[in-house]
Amino acid sequence: MTMRLRNGWLLIGVLAFGFLFSACGTNQKEGAAKVVRIGTKNFTEQLILGELMAQLIENRTPLVVERTFNLGGTMICHQALIKGEIDLYAEYTGTALTTILKQEKRIADPDSAYKVVAAAYEKDFACQWLAPFGFNNTFTITVRRGAAQAKGWRTISDLKNAAAELQAGFTAEFAERPDGYPGLEKAYGFAFGKVSDLDPGLMYQAIADERVDVICAFATDGRIPAYELLPLKDDRQFFPPYYAAPVVRQAVLQRHPALRQALAPLAGALADTTMQRLNFEVDEKGREPAQIARTFLLSQGLLIQ
């Protein structure tokens, strides 16, 4: 009798444990299904874009956002996306064309560039490009305004005669990418005398302090006007359009269709000058990307109160 009773309680205990384990497993799966993971590259603009997307999703859907920010460069973010380690991040059309798709043909028209990358990502990576944010963050070969005025530099071609005596400061990614320095050398037919590897956040101070003469600035960086720098005209149209947009795994959009609607208000919401101002608030005024993103969304009436 005692043994049977103990066995009975043992059976009940096993069943109860099994039920709890099953319930916990179900809750974990359900919890995981409601999480959306946003990634970013490792520079200011990406952190702001990541926060803009995250805060809209949190405000307009019941989804939980997991921020996987500062992942690194383009290839790291792209691999994380297609492997399912993140669900979405902001990418640039020109970067996708040259670095991911290895597109050799130059595409100057922004709409054409977008259509090419959108079609290729859907076919090759099961990912979808949503509507662009509105700004074009192209690379710009940039010099000090005073030096440009003194030497008559207005275009990139104008640097050719002086290039051998100039020191350039480029990011590691720009120094290696086909739409970066290697391609620029071929397109313009000259090389700089010395090239230093600089962190994106240090380039602007380096050129302002005259430690380098030329940098690969980003067109939407607020430090260009603040440091009295001058982007030179790309007279050979080497750089493609770099319109930023959310790139999302199709499986995630199918599982969470509300994502598309939540991010829709960002379509065309950021002009070049707007993005430049937001970047400046973080880079030079020391404000947090999350704070800047929230202030912008509130100012545009995009957060549902």
Contacts in CASP RR format, 6 or more apart in sequence:
PFRMAT RR
TARGET T0000
AUTHOR 0000-0000-0000
METHOD contacts of the structure
MODEL  1
MTMRLRNGWLLIGVLAFGFLFSACGTNQKEGAAKVVRIGTKNFTEQLILG
ELMAQLIENRTPLVVERTFNLGGTMICHQALIKGEIDLYAEYTGTALTTI
LKQEKRIADPDSAYKVVAAAYEKDFACQWLAPFGFNNTFTITVRRGAAQA
KGWRTISDLKNAAAELQAGFTAEFAERPDGYPGLEKAYGFAFGKVSDLDP
GLMYQAIADERVDVICAFATDGRIPAYELLPLKDDRQFFPPYYAAPVVRQ
AVLQRHPALRQALAPLAGALADTTMQRLNFEVDEKGREPAQIARTFLLSQ
GLLIQ
31 64 0 8 1.000
33 255 0 8 1.000
34 62 0 8 1.000
34 63 0 8 1.000
34 64 0 8 1.000
35 63 0 8 1.000
35 64 0 8 1.000
35 65 0 8 1.000
35 66 0 8 1.000
36 57 0 8 1.000
36 63 0 8 1.000
36 64 0 8 1.000
36 65 0 8 1.000
36 66 0 8 1.000
36 87 0 8 1.000
36 88 0 8 1.000
36 252 0 8 1.000
36 256 0 8 1.000
36 259 0 8 1.000
37 65 0 8 1.000
37 66 0 8 1.000
37 68 0 8 1.000
37 85 0 8 1.000
37 86 0 8 1.000
37 87 0 8 1.000
37 88 0 8 1.000
38 50 0 8 1.000
38 53 0 8 1.000
38 54 0 8 1.000
38 57 0 8 1.000
38 65 0 8 1.000
38 66 0 8 1.000
38 67 0 8 1.000
38 68 0 8 1.000
38 69 0 8 1.000
38 86 0 8 1.000
38 87 0 8 1.000
38 88 0 8 1.000
38 89 0 8 1.000
39 50 0 8 1.000
39 67 0 8 1.000
39 68 0 8 1.000
39 69 0 8 1.000
39 71 0 8 1.000
39 77 0 8 1.000
39 80 0 8 1.000
39 86 0 8 1.000
39 88 0 8 1.000
39 89 0 8 1.000
40 46 0 8 1.000
40 47 0 8 1.000
40 49 0 8 1.000
40 50 0 8 1.000
40 68 0 8 1.000
40 69 0 8 1.000
40 70 0 8 1.000
40 71 0 8 1.000
40 77 0 8 1.000
40 89 0 8 1.000
40 90 0 8 1.000
41 70 0 8 1.000
41 71 0 8 1.000
41 72 0 8 1.000
41 73 0 8 1.000
41 74 0 8 1.000
41 76 0 8 1.000
41 77 0 8 1.000
41 89 0 8 1.000
42 70 0 8 1.000
42 71 0 8 1.000
42 72 0 8 1.000
42 73 0 8 1.000
42 200 0 8 1.000
43 200 0 8 1.000
43 201 0 8 1.000
43 218 0 8 1.000
44 200 0 8 1.000
44 201 0 8 1.000
44 279 0 8 1.000
44 282 0 8 1.000
44 283 0 8 1.000
44 289 0 8 1.000
45 137 0 8 1.000
45 218 0 8 1.000
45 220 0 8 1.000
45 221 0 8 1.000
45 244 0 8 1.000
45 275 0 8 1.000
45 278 0 8 1.000
45 279 0 8 1.000
46 69 0 8 1.000
46 89 0 8 1.000
46 90 0 8 1.000
47 69 0 8 1.000
47 70 0 8 1.000
47 282 0 8 1.000
47 289 0 8 1.000
48 275 0 8 1.000
48 278 0 8 1.000
48 279 0 8 1.000
48 282 0 8 1.000
48 289 0 8 1.000
48 292 0 8 1.000
48 293 0 8 1.000
49 90 0 8 1.000
49 133 0 8 1.000
49 244 0 8 1.000
50 67 0 8 1.000
50 69 0 8 1.000
50 89 0 8 1.000
50 90 0 8 1.000
50 289 0 8 1.000
50 293 0 8 1.000
51 289 0 8 1.000
51 290 0 8 1.000
51 292 0 8 1.000
51 293 0 8 1.000
51 294 0 8 1.000
52 266 0 8 1.000
52 293 0 8 1.000
52 296 0 8 1.000
52 297 0 8 1.000
53 88 0 8 1.000
53 90 0 8 1.000
53 246 0 8 1.000
53 263 0 8 1.000
53 266 0 8 1.000
54 65 0 8 1.000
54 67 0 8 1.000
54 293 0 8 1.000
55 290 0 8 1.000
55 293 0 8 1.000
55 294 0 8 1.000
55 297 0 8 1.000
55 303 0 8 1.000
56 262 0 8 1.000
56 263 0 8 1.000
56 265 0 8 1.000
56 266 0 8 1.000
56 297 0 8 1.000
56 302 0 8 1.000
56 303 0 8 1.000
57 63 0 8 1.000
57 65 0 8 1.000
57 259 0 8 1.000
57 262 0 8 1.000
57 263 0 8 1.000
58 64 0 8 1.000
58 65 0 8 1.000
59 262 0 8 1.000
59 297 0 8 1.000
59 303 0 8 1.000
59 304 0 8 1.000
60 258 0 8 1.000
60 261 0 8 1.000
60 262 0 8 1.000
60 304 0 8 1.000
61 256 0 8 1.000
61 258 0 8 1.000
61 259 0 8 1.000
61 262 0 8 1.000
63 256 0 8 1.000
63 258 0 8 1.000
63 259 0 8 1.000
68 80 0 8 1.000
68 85 0 8 1.000
68 86 0 8 1.000
71 77 0 8 1.000
71 80 0 8 1.000
71 86 0 8 1.000
71 89 0 8 1.000
73 173 0 8 1.000
74 91 0 8 1.000
74 95 0 8 1.000
74 99 0 8 1.000
74 100 0 8 1.000
74 173 0 8 1.000
74 177 0 8 1.000
75 99 0 8 1.000
77 86 0 8 1.000
77 89 0 8 1.000
77 91 0 8 1.000
78 91 0 8 1.000
78 100 0 8 1.000
79 85 0 8 1.000
80 86 0 8 1.000
80 89 0 8 1.000
81 87 0 8 1.000
81 88 0 8 1.000
81 89 0 8 1.000
81 125 0 8 1.000
81 127 0 8 1.000
81 247 0 8 1.000
81 249 0 8 1.000
82 125 0 8 1.000
82 126 0 8 1.000
82 127 0 8 1.000
82 249 0 8 1.000
84 249 0 8 1.000
87 248 0 8 1.000
87 249 0 8 1.000
87 252 0 8 1.000
88 246 0 8 1.000
88 247 0 8 1.000
88 248 0 8 1.000
88 249 0 8 1.000
88 252 0 8 1.000
88 259 0 8 1.000
89 246 0 8 1.000
89 247 0 8 1.000
90 133 0 8 1.000
90 244 0 8 1.000
90 245 0 8 1.000
90 246 0 8 1.000
90 247 0 8 1.000
91 129 0 8 1.000
91 244 0 8 1.000
91 245 0 8 1.000
91 247 0 8 1.000
92 137 0 8 1.000
92 242 0 8 1.000
92 243 0 8 1.000
92 244 0 8 1.000
93 110 0 8 1.000
93 113 0 8 1.000
93 114 0 8 1.000
93 117 0 8 1.000
93 132 0 8 1.000
93 240 0 8 1.000
93 241 0 8 1.000
93 242 0 8 1.000
93 243 0 8 1.000
93 244 0 8 1.000
93 245 0 8 1.000
94 113 0 8 1.000
94 117 0 8 1.000
94 179 0 8 1.000
94 239 0 8 1.000
94 240 0 8 1.000
94 241 0 8 1.000
94 242 0 8 1.000
94 243 0 8 1.000
95 179 0 8 1.000
95 242 0 8 1.000
96 117 0 8 1.000
96 120 0 8 1.000
96 121 0 8 1.000
96 247 0 8 1.000
97 103 0 8 1.000
97 107 0 8 1.000
97 113 0 8 1.000
97 116 0 8 1.000
97 117 0 8 1.000
97 179 0 8 1.000
97 240 0 8 1.000
98 177 0 8 1.000
98 178 0 8 1.000
98 179 0 8 1.000
98 240 0 8 1.000
99 177 0 8 1.000
99 178 0 8 1.000
99 179 0 8 1.000
100 117 0 8 1.000
101 116 0 8 1.000
101 117 0 8 1.000
101 120 0 8 1.000
102 178 0 8 1.000
103 116 0 8 1.000
106 237 0 8 1.000
106 238 0 8 1.000
106 240 0 8 1.000
107 113 0 8 1.000
107 116 0 8 1.000
107 240 0 8 1.000
107 241 0 8 1.000
108 237 0 8 1.000
108 240 0 8 1.000
108 241 0 8 1.000
109 241 0 8 1.000
110 136 0 8 1.000
110 241 0 8 1.000
110 243 0 8 1.000
113 240 0 8 1.000
113 241 0 8 1.000
113 243 0 8 1.000
114 129 0 8 1.000
114 132 0 8 1.000
114 243 0 8 1.000
114 245 0 8 1.000
117 129 0 8 1.000
118 128 0 8 1.000
118 129 0 8 1.000
121 127 0 8 1.000
121 128 0 8 1.000
121 129 0 8 1.000
121 247 0 8 1.000
122 128 0 8 1.000
122 250 0 8 1.000
126 249 0 8 1.000
126 250 0 8 1.000
126 251 0 8 1.000
127 247 0 8 1.000
127 248 0 8 1.000
127 249 0 8 1.000
127 250 0 8 1.000
128 247 0 8 1.000
128 248 0 8 1.000
128 249 0 8 1.000
128 250 0 8 1.000
128 253 0 8 1.000
129 245 0 8 1.000
129 246 0 8 1.000
129 247 0 8 1.000
130 245 0 8 1.000
130 246 0 8 1.000
130 247 0 8 1.000
130 248 0 8 1.000
130 260 0 8 1.000
130 263 0 8 1.000
130 264 0 8 1.000
130 267 0 8 1.000
131 245 0 8 1.000
131 264 0 8 1.000
131 266 0 8 1.000
131 267 0 8 1.000
131 268 0 8 1.000
132 243 0 8 1.000
132 244 0 8 1.000
132 245 0 8 1.000
132 267 0 8 1.000
132 268 0 8 1.000
133 243 0 8 1.000
133 244 0 8 1.000
133 245 0 8 1.000
133 266 0 8 1.000
133 267 0 8 1.000
133 268 0 8 1.000
133 269 0 8 1.000
133 270 0 8 1.000
133 275 0 8 1.000
134 243 0 8 1.000
134 244 0 8 1.000
134 267 0 8 1.000
134 268 0 8 1.000
134 269 0 8 1.000
134 270 0 8 1.000
134 271 0 8 1.000
135 220 0 8 1.000
135 243 0 8 1.000
135 244 0 8 1.000
135 270 0 8 1.000
135 271 0 8 1.000
135 272 0 8 1.000
135 274 0 8 1.000
135 275 0 8 1.000
136 219 0 8 1.000
136 220 0 8 1.000
136 241 0 8 1.000
136 242 0 8 1.000
136 243 0 8 1.000
136 272 0 8 1.000
137 218 0 8 1.000
137 219 0 8 1.000
137 220 0 8 1.000
137 242 0 8 1.000
137 244 0 8 1.000
137 272 0 8 1.000
137 275 0 8 1.000
138 218 0 8 1.000
138 219 0 8 1.000
138 234 0 8 1.000
138 239 0 8 1.000
138 240 0 8 1.000
138 241 0 8 1.000
138 242 0 8 1.000
139 174 0 8 1.000
139 179 0 8 1.000
139 180 0 8 1.000
139 216 0 8 1.000
139 217 0 8 1.000
139 218 0 8 1.000
139 219 0 8 1.000
139 239 0 8 1.000
139 242 0 8 1.000
140 216 0 8 1.000
140 217 0 8 1.000
140 218 0 8 1.000
140 219 0 8 1.000
140 224 0 8 1.000
140 231 0 8 1.000
140 232 0 8 1.000
140 234 0 8 1.000
140 239 0 8 1.000
141 156 0 8 1.000
141 159 0 8 1.000
141 184 0 8 1.000
141 214 0 8 1.000
141 215 0 8 1.000
141 216 0 8 1.000
141 217 0 8 1.000
141 231 0 8 1.000
141 232 0 8 1.000
141 234 0 8 1.000
142 207 0 8 1.000
142 214 0 8 1.000
142 215 0 8 1.000
142 216 0 8 1.000
142 217 0 8 1.000
142 224 0 8 1.000
142 229 0 8 1.000
142 230 0 8 1.000
142 231 0 8 1.000
142 232 0 8 1.000
143 153 0 8 1.000
143 159 0 8 1.000
143 207 0 8 1.000
143 213 0 8 1.000
143 214 0 8 1.000
143 229 0 8 1.000
143 230 0 8 1.000
143 232 0 8 1.000
144 207 0 8 1.000
144 208 0 8 1.000
144 210 0 8 1.000
144 213 0 8 1.000
144 228 0 8 1.000
144 229 0 8 1.000
144 230 0 8 1.000
145 228 0 8 1.000
145 229 0 8 1.000
145 230 0 8 1.000
146 228 0 8 1.000
146 230 0 8 1.000
147 153 0 8 1.000
147 213 0 8 1.000
148 154 0 8 1.000
148 230 0 8 1.000
148 232 0 8 1.000
151 158 0 8 1.000
151 162 0 8 1.000
152 158 0 8 1.000
153 159 0 8 1.000
153 230 0 8 1.000
153 232 0 8 1.000
154 232 0 8 1.000
154 233 0 8 1.000
155 232 0 8 1.000
155 233 0 8 1.000
155 234 0 8 1.000
155 235 0 8 1.000
156 184 0 8 1.000
156 188 0 8 1.000
156 232 0 8 1.000
156 233 0 8 1.000
156 234 0 8 1.000
156 235 0 8 1.000
156 236 0 8 1.000
156 238 0 8 1.000
157 188 0 8 1.000
157 235 0 8 1.000
157 236 0 8 1.000
158 232 0 8 1.000
159 166 0 8 1.000
159 190 0 8 1.000
159 214 0 8 1.000
159 232 0 8 1.000
160 188 0 8 1.000
160 189 0 8 1.000
160 190 0 8 1.000
163 190 0 8 1.000
163 191 0 8 1.000
163 192 0 8 1.000
163 193 0 8 1.000
164 190 0 8 1.000
164 191 0 8 1.000
164 192 0 8 1.000
164 193 0 8 1.000
165 193 0 8 1.000
166 192 0 8 1.000
166 193 0 8 1.000
166 194 0 8 1.000
166 213 0 8 1.000
166 214 0 8 1.000
167 192 0 8 1.000
167 193 0 8 1.000
167 194 0 8 1.000
167 195 0 8 1.000
167 196 0 8 1.000
167 211 0 8 1.000
167 212 0 8 1.000
167 213 0 8 1.000
167 214 0 8 1.000
168 181 0 8 1.000
168 192 0 8 1.000
168 193 0 8 1.000
168 194 0 8 1.000
168 195 0 8 1.000
168 196 0 8 1.000
168 212 0 8 1.000
168 213 0 8 1.000
168 214 0 8 1.000
168 215 0 8 1.000
168 216 0 8 1.000
169 195 0 8 1.000
169 196 0 8 1.000
169 197 0 8 1.000
169 198 0 8 1.000
169 203 0 8 1.000
169 206 0 8 1.000
169 207 0 8 1.000
169 212 0 8 1.000
169 214 0 8 1.000
169 215 0 8 1.000
169 216 0 8 1.000
170 180 0 8 1.000
170 181 0 8 1.000
170 195 0 8 1.000
170 196 0 8 1.000
170 197 0 8 1.000
170 198 0 8 1.000
170 203 0 8 1.000
170 215 0 8 1.000
170 216 0 8 1.000
171 197 0 8 1.000
171 198 0 8 1.000
171 199 0 8 1.000
171 200 0 8 1.000
171 203 0 8 1.000
171 216 0 8 1.000
172 197 0 8 1.000
174 180 0 8 1.000
174 181 0 8 1.000
174 216 0 8 1.000
175 181 0 8 1.000
175 182 0 8 1.000
175 195 0 8 1.000
175 197 0 8 1.000
176 182 0 8 1.000
179 238 0 8 1.000
179 239 0 8 1.000
179 240 0 8 1.000
180 216 0 8 1.000
181 195 0 8 1.000
181 216 0 8 1.000
183 238 0 8 1.000
184 238 0 8 1.000
185 191 0 8 1.000
187 236 0 8 1.000
187 238 0 8 1.000
188 236 0 8 1.000
188 238 0 8 1.000
192 214 0 8 1.000
196 206 0 8 1.000
196 212 0 8 1.000
198 206 0 8 1.000
198 212 0 8 1.000
198 215 0 8 1.000
200 218 0 8 1.000
201 283 0 8 1.000
203 212 0 8 1.000
203 215 0 8 1.000
203 216 0 8 1.000
203 217 0 8 1.000
204 215 0 8 1.000
204 217 0 8 1.000
204 221 0 8 1.000
204 223 0 8 1.000
204 224 0 8 1.000
204 227 0 8 1.000
204 229 0 8 1.000
205 227 0 8 1.000
206 212 0 8 1.000
206 215 0 8 1.000
207 213 0 8 1.000
207 214 0 8 1.000
207 215 0 8 1.000
207 227 0 8 1.000
207 229 0 8 1.000
208 227 0 8 1.000
208 228 0 8 1.000
208 229 0 8 1.000
215 229 0 8 1.000
217 223 0 8 1.000
217 224 0 8 1.000
217 229 0 8 1.000
217 231 0 8 1.000
219 231 0 8 1.000
219 242 0 8 1.000
219 272 0 8 1.000
219 276 0 8 1.000
220 272 0 8 1.000
220 275 0 8 1.000
220 276 0 8 1.000
220 279 0 8 1.000
221 276 0 8 1.000
221 279 0 8 1.000
221 280 0 8 1.000
221 283 0 8 1.000
222 276 0 8 1.000
222 277 0 8 1.000
222 279 0 8 1.000
222 280 0 8 1.000
222 283 0 8 1.000
222 284 0 8 1.000
223 229 0 8 1.000
223 279 0 8 1.000
223 280 0 8 1.000
223 283 0 8 1.000
223 284 0 8 1.000
224 231 0 8 1.000
224 276 0 8 1.000
225 276 0 8 1.000
226 280 0 8 1.000
226 284 0 8 1.000
246 263 0 8 1.000
246 266 0 8 1.000
248 259 0 8 1.000
252 259 0 8 1.000
253 259 0 8 1.000
253 260 0 8 1.000
265 300 0 8 1.000
265 302 0 8 1.000
266 302 0 8 1.000
269 300 0 8 1.000
269 302 0 8 1.000
270 278 0 8 1.000
274 296 0 8 1.000
278 292 0 8 1.000
278 293 0 8 1.000
278 296 0 8 1.000
281 287 0 8 1.000
281 292 0 8 1.000
282 288 0 8 1.000
282 289 0 8 1.000
282 292 0 8 1.000
294 303 0 8 1.000
297 303 0 8 1.000
END
